[in-house]
Amino acid sequence: MQNKTTHSLWLVAPAAIMVAIFFLYPLFFSLYSAVTLEDGSLTLAHLTKAFSLYSNDILFTIAIVLASVVVLAILSITISAMIVLSPFKSLVSLLGLLYRLPLFIPFIVTAQMMRTFLAKNGLMNNAFVASGMMTPMDTISFLGWTGIIITFVWKQLAFSTLLLSGAMAALDQNQIRAAQNLGASRVRILFHIMLPQVFPTLGVALVLSTVTMMSVLSVPLMIGTGTPTMMSADMAFRVNSYGDYNVANALGLVSYLICSGLAWFYLRQSLKDKGATA
């Protein structure tokens, strides 16, 4: 038994060492740097400076992420329901092809694509002008906060929909057939039978998408139009322009707290729901 345990530890050791070096050490170092001075004494000066300089950007980041998460939830639920409940197989196949495309495209490529697609003279507006639906004077740019939300939603839609549609497809089909036999509409089946059972999966998809949006740098840099901007761009600016790792890490600490708060709220609700059904 002891030899088997030792052998198992040796198997997981390389992965554990990689996680410790490339994730845990940078995490704890950034947290330590955010609340200490050069002599190692504790301080809130870096957090105070971060809030005084970038409070608007912090609020902007929260608003962008919340709006993106809400739109993402609505679209992923709608597409997942259409895939699982739709009787039209050709429509399901088309949706299956379209919503998976963003899954294999990196964020930096997505940002560049959206920059050329959503600009005032971009592909979308040029297509409308060429089709006669609008004139060049009527075109508007979607770069800025709207473009950031569109990019985040488009990129994360594949991930969220895959998780949610898989969870819906794994439900007991007898419940759905029974509801259909009793005359329930597809909308009622979705909201009263399917969604309550796949809510934990939806929560996981939205929490992980939130963490991803908070950490992306390319999208606010390439789609944004100046100030306010997202905290990831502020962190890069503090490091590249001033070499100020302390304030950058203080902004990172704020990001950790926001993501941790969302994760705590989701876990609390999940445990409450499990306790209520137990």
C-alpha positions as CSV (number, residue, x, y, z in Angstrom):
1,M,0.0,0.0,0.0
2,Q,2.8,2.4,0.9
3,N,4.6,1.7,-2.4
4,K,1.4,2.3,-4.3
5,T,0.9,5.7,-2.5
6,T,4.5,6.7,-3.2
7,H,4.2,5.8,-6.8
8,S,1.0,7.8,-7.1
9,L,2.7,10.9,-5.5
10,W,5.5,10.6,-8.1
11,L,2.9,10.6,-10.9
12,V,1.2,13.8,-9.8
13,A,4.4,15.5,-8.7
14,P,5.3,17.0,-12.1
15,A,1.8,18.5,-12.5
16,A,1.8,19.8,-8.9
17,I,5.2,21.4,-9.4
18,M,4.0,23.2,-12.6
19,V,0.9,24.5,-10.9
20,A,3.0,25.7,-7.9
21,I,5.6,27.5,-10.1
22,F,3.3,29.0,-12.8
23,F,0.1,29.6,-10.7
24,L,0.5,29.5,-7.0
25,Y,3.8,31.4,-6.7
26,P,2.6,34.3,-9.0
27,L,-0.7,34.4,-7.2
28,F,0.7,34.7,-3.7
29,F,3.5,37.0,-4.8
30,S,1.0,39.4,-6.4
31,L,-1.2,39.4,-3.3
32,Y,1.8,40.0,-1.1
33,S,3.0,42.8,-3.3
34,A,-0.4,44.5,-3.3
35,V,-0.4,45.0,0.5
36,T,3.2,45.4,1.5
37,L,6.0,48.1,1.1
38,E,9.5,47.4,0.0
39,D,10.6,46.7,3.6
40,G,7.8,44.1,3.9
41,S,5.5,46.1,6.2
42,L,1.8,45.9,5.6
43,T,0.1,48.9,3.9
44,L,-3.1,49.9,2.2
45,A,-1.4,52.6,0.2
46,H,-1.3,50.7,-3.1
47,L,-5.0,49.8,-2.8
48,T,-5.8,53.5,-2.0
49,K,-3.9,54.7,-5.0
50,A,-5.5,52.1,-7.2
51,F,-9.0,53.2,-6.1
52,S,-8.1,56.9,-6.4
53,L,-6.8,56.5,-9.9
54,Y,-9.0,53.8,-11.4
55,S,-12.3,53.8,-9.5
56,N,-14.2,54.6,-12.7
57,D,-12.4,51.8,-14.5
58,I,-13.3,49.4,-11.7
59,L,-17.0,50.3,-12.0
60,F,-16.7,50.1,-15.8
61,T,-15.2,46.6,-15.6
62,I,-18.0,45.4,-13.3
63,A,-20.7,46.9,-15.5
64,I,-19.2,45.4,-18.7
65,V,-18.8,41.9,-17.1
66,L,-22.3,41.9,-15.6
67,A,-23.9,43.0,-18.9
68,S,-21.9,40.4,-20.8
69,V,-22.9,37.7,-18.3
70,V,-26.6,38.6,-18.6
71,V,-26.6,38.5,-22.4
72,L,-24.5,35.4,-22.4
73,A,-27.0,33.6,-20.1
74,I,-30.0,34.6,-22.2
75,L,-28.3,33.5,-25.5
76,S,-26.9,30.3,-24.1
77,I,-30.2,29.2,-22.6
78,T,-32.0,30.1,-25.8
79,I,-29.6,28.2,-28.1
80,S,-29.4,25.2,-25.8
81,A,-33.1,24.9,-25.6
82,M,-33.4,25.1,-29.4
83,I,-30.8,22.4,-29.8
84,V,-32.4,20.1,-27.3
85,L,-36.1,20.8,-27.9
86,S,-36.3,21.8,-31.6
87,P,-37.9,19.2,-33.9
88,F,-36.1,20.7,-36.9
89,K,-32.8,18.7,-37.2
90,S,-31.4,20.9,-40.0
91,L,-31.7,23.9,-37.6
92,V,-30.0,22.0,-34.8
93,S,-27.2,21.1,-37.1
94,L,-26.7,24.7,-38.3
95,L,-26.7,26.0,-34.7
96,G,-24.3,23.2,-33.7
97,L,-21.9,24.4,-36.4
98,L,-22.2,28.1,-35.8
99,Y,-22.0,28.3,-32.0
100,R,-18.9,26.1,-31.8
101,L,-16.8,28.3,-34.0
102,P,-15.6,30.8,-31.3
103,L,-14.4,27.9,-29.1
104,F,-11.2,27.4,-31.2
105,I,-10.3,31.1,-31.8
106,P,-7.9,32.8,-29.3
107,F,-9.0,36.1,-27.7
108,I,-6.4,38.2,-29.4
109,V,-7.6,36.9,-32.8
110,T,-11.2,37.5,-31.8
111,A,-10.4,41.1,-30.8
112,Q,-8.7,41.8,-34.1
113,M,-11.6,40.3,-36.0
114,M,-14.2,42.3,-34.1
115,R,-12.1,45.5,-34.5
116,T,-12.3,45.2,-38.3
117,F,-15.9,44.0,-38.2
118,L,-17.5,46.6,-35.9
119,A,-15.6,49.7,-36.9
120,K,-17.3,52.5,-38.7
121,N,-15.8,51.4,-42.0
122,G,-15.7,47.8,-41.0
123,L,-17.0,44.7,-42.7
124,M,-20.5,44.9,-41.1
125,N,-21.2,48.5,-42.1
126,N,-19.6,48.0,-45.6
127,A,-21.9,45.0,-46.1
128,F,-25.0,47.1,-45.2
129,V,-23.8,49.9,-47.5
130,A,-23.2,47.5,-50.4
131,S,-26.6,46.0,-49.9
132,G,-28.2,49.4,-50.0
133,M,-29.6,49.1,-46.5
134,M,-27.8,52.3,-45.4
135,T,-25.6,55.0,-46.8
136,P,-21.9,55.7,-45.7
137,M,-23.1,58.7,-43.7
138,D,-25.5,56.5,-41.6
139,T,-22.8,54.1,-40.5
140,I,-21.8,54.1,-36.8
141,S,-18.9,52.5,-34.9
142,F,-19.6,49.8,-32.4
143,L,-16.0,50.1,-31.0
144,G,-16.1,50.9,-27.3
145,W,-18.2,49.4,-24.5
146,T,-20.7,47.9,-26.9
147,G,-18.0,46.2,-28.9
148,I,-16.4,44.8,-25.8
149,I,-19.7,43.2,-24.7
150,I,-20.3,41.8,-28.2
151,T,-16.8,40.3,-28.3
152,F,-17.0,38.8,-24.8
153,V,-20.5,37.3,-25.5
154,W,-19.5,35.9,-28.9
155,K,-16.3,34.4,-27.6
156,Q,-17.8,32.8,-24.5
157,L,-21.1,31.7,-26.1
158,A,-19.6,28.4,-27.4
159,F,-18.2,27.4,-24.0
160,S,-21.4,28.3,-22.1
161,T,-23.7,26.7,-24.6
162,L,-21.7,23.5,-24.8
163,L,-21.9,23.0,-21.0
164,L,-25.6,23.9,-20.9
165,S,-26.8,22.0,-23.9
166,G,-24.9,18.9,-22.6
167,A,-26.6,19.2,-19.2
168,M,-30.0,19.6,-20.8
169,A,-29.5,16.6,-23.1
170,A,-28.5,14.5,-20.1
171,L,-31.8,15.1,-18.3
172,D,-34.3,12.3,-18.0
173,Q,-36.3,12.5,-21.2
174,N,-39.3,10.8,-19.6
175,Q,-40.0,14.1,-17.7
176,I,-40.0,16.1,-20.9
177,R,-42.2,13.5,-22.7
178,A,-44.6,13.5,-19.8
179,A,-44.9,17.3,-19.8
180,Q,-45.5,17.3,-23.6
181,N,-48.2,14.6,-23.2
182,L,-49.9,16.9,-20.6
183,G,-49.9,19.8,-23.1
184,A,-47.0,21.8,-21.8
185,S,-45.4,24.2,-24.3
186,R,-41.7,24.1,-25.0
187,V,-41.2,27.4,-23.1
188,R,-42.9,26.0,-20.0
189,I,-40.9,22.8,-20.2
190,L,-37.7,24.9,-20.4
191,F,-38.5,27.2,-17.4
192,H,-40.3,24.7,-15.2
193,I,-38.5,21.4,-15.8
194,M,-35.2,21.9,-17.5
195,L,-33.7,25.1,-16.1
196,P,-34.1,24.3,-12.4
197,Q,-32.2,21.1,-13.0
198,V,-29.4,22.6,-15.0
199,F,-29.0,25.8,-12.9
200,P,-25.7,24.5,-11.3
201,T,-24.2,24.0,-14.8
202,L,-25.3,27.4,-15.9
203,G,-23.8,28.9,-12.7
204,V,-20.4,27.2,-13.4
205,A,-20.4,28.4,-17.0
206,L,-21.1,32.0,-16.0
207,V,-18.6,32.0,-13.1
208,L,-15.8,30.7,-15.3
209,S,-16.8,33.1,-18.1
210,T,-16.6,36.0,-15.6
211,V,-13.1,35.0,-14.6
212,T,-12.1,34.8,-18.2
213,M,-13.5,38.2,-19.1
214,M,-11.9,39.8,-16.1
215,S,-8.5,38.5,-17.1
216,V,-8.5,39.3,-20.9
217,L,-6.2,42.1,-22.0
218,S,-6.5,42.1,-25.8
219,V,-10.2,42.9,-26.0
220,P,-10.2,46.2,-24.0
221,L,-7.0,47.3,-25.7
222,M,-8.1,46.6,-29.2
223,I,-11.9,47.2,-29.0
224,G,-11.9,50.0,-26.3
225,T,-11.7,53.6,-27.3
226,G,-9.9,55.2,-24.4
227,T,-11.2,55.9,-20.9
228,P,-12.9,54.4,-19.0
229,T,-11.3,51.0,-19.7
230,M,-11.1,47.7,-18.0
231,M,-8.8,46.8,-15.1
232,S,-6.7,44.4,-17.1
233,A,-5.7,47.3,-19.4
234,D,-4.9,49.5,-16.4
235,M,-2.7,46.7,-14.9
236,A,-0.7,46.5,-18.2
237,F,-0.4,50.3,-18.3
238,R,1.0,50.5,-14.8
239,V,3.6,47.8,-15.5
240,N,4.6,48.9,-19.0
241,S,4.6,52.7,-18.4
242,Y,5.7,53.0,-14.8
243,G,7.0,49.6,-13.7
244,D,4.6,49.9,-10.9
245,Y,3.9,46.3,-9.9
246,N,2.4,47.3,-6.6
247,V,-0.5,49.2,-7.9
248,A,-1.0,46.7,-10.7
249,N,-1.1,43.9,-8.2
250,A,-3.5,46.0,-6.1
251,L,-5.9,46.1,-9.1
252,G,-5.3,42.4,-9.5
253,L,-6.4,41.9,-5.8
254,V,-9.6,43.8,-6.6
255,S,-10.2,41.5,-9.5
256,Y,-9.6,38.5,-7.2
257,L,-12.1,39.8,-4.7
258,I,-14.8,40.4,-7.4
259,C,-14.4,36.9,-8.8
260,S,-14.2,35.4,-5.3
261,G,-17.4,37.2,-4.3
262,L,-19.2,35.9,-7.4
263,A,-18.0,32.4,-6.8
264,W,-19.0,32.6,-3.1
265,F,-22.5,33.8,-4.0
266,Y,-22.9,30.9,-6.5
267,L,-21.6,28.3,-4.0
268,R,-23.8,29.7,-1.3
269,Q,-26.9,29.5,-3.5
270,S,-26.0,26.0,-4.7
271,L,-25.6,24.7,-1.2
272,K,-28.8,26.4,-0.1
273,D,-30.7,24.8,-3.0
274,K,-29.2,21.4,-2.2
275,G,-30.2,21.8,1.4
276,A,-33.7,22.7,0.4
277,T,-34.1,19.6,-1.8
278,A,-32.5,17.3,0.7
